[in-house]
Amino acid sequence: MSNILEIKNLTIHYVTDDEVVKAVNDISITLEEGESLGLVGETGAGKTTTAMGVLGLVPDPPGKIISGEVIYKGKDLLKLSDAEMRKIRGHEISMIFQDPMTALNPVLTVGDQIMEVIRLHQKVSKAEALKRAMEMMEMVGIEGGRCNEYPHQFSGGMKQRIVIAIALACNPSLLIADEPTTALDVTIQAQVLDLIDNLKKKFNTSLVLITHDLGVVAEVCDKVAIVYAGKIVEYGNLKHIYNNPLHPYTKGLFGSIPDFSHKAHRLNPIKGLMPDPSNLPEGCAFAERCPHATDACRSKQPEELEVETGHFVRCLLYEKKGQ
């Protein structure tokens, strides 16, 4: 299969008069057609900024894409004009934004909002666009007849379904879903994930799923990238990451999940906080929280190593083993 998306050495900073926030630092990702990738990490790790970089939506100022390439179907998106990107956004690449409450326009009917995307990218009549909008609503489990209703008339889970309908209205090749189950109860979360997975298979859409929930990733994704302080610290397929986690941060994430097969009085969280992205340490960003950190970790940036075919880790522990 050919690659639909290649992110190469992407670096994005937010520059203000007072500080430089290093949000994304040299991130590289490859995604094949029809494949799903989970971007996993704590809040503030740089996951959403990476997605915004792909779509050309990094607010400038203060955001600046310092370096890198975003190759989509052989074209570097970072070199395209705003007009060229507008033709791709919503048509070939779509995004499900984090909060459906703010993603929808409160003064337009949901039908008008789905139709707007269809008519922007496809030369169809208003009647044809309305028919397509109603079909999309039916596809996400909402009666097409409700297309004349406004966002406030729908529950949170239904709003998220409408956002998914808008994102998939033009059959995009690549879907970026940013925390699509945030603020939804567990039952609705499962329904939304099933919906995304089924529609992805139906249209052979590639998916980038941004989340901090490893359980969600296990349900939906083929590959996983663990993001910490703007860098990918571990990257591989689902089996690599879940059966053989290597980076101390990845192990910490798994260790903080409740294990119902063992009796425990307390959860085992990762101690400390992620470093301030405007004041990143000289060495490994995880060193201050890492149980295996040495003086070398605090002074040297670890290189990315391929420890087995397709399984990459950025940690000095494995540099020593590889020597």
Secondary structure, 3 states (H helix, E strand, C coil): CCEEEEEEEEEEEEECCCCEEEEEEEEEEEEECCCEEEEECCCCCCHHHHHHHHHCCCCCCCEEEEEEEEEECCEEHHHCCHHHHHHHECCCEEEECCCHHHHCCCCCCHHHHHHHHHHHHCCCCHHHHHHHHHHHHHHCCCCHHHHHCCHHHCCHHHHHHHHHHHHHCCCCCEEEEECCCCCCCHHHHHHHHHHHHHHHHHHCCEEEEEECCHHHHHHHCCEEEEEECCEEEEEEEHHHHHHCCCCHHHHHHHHCCCCCCCCCCCCCCCCCCCCCCCCCCCCCCCHHHCCCCCHHHHHCCCCEEEEECCEEEECHHHHHHHC
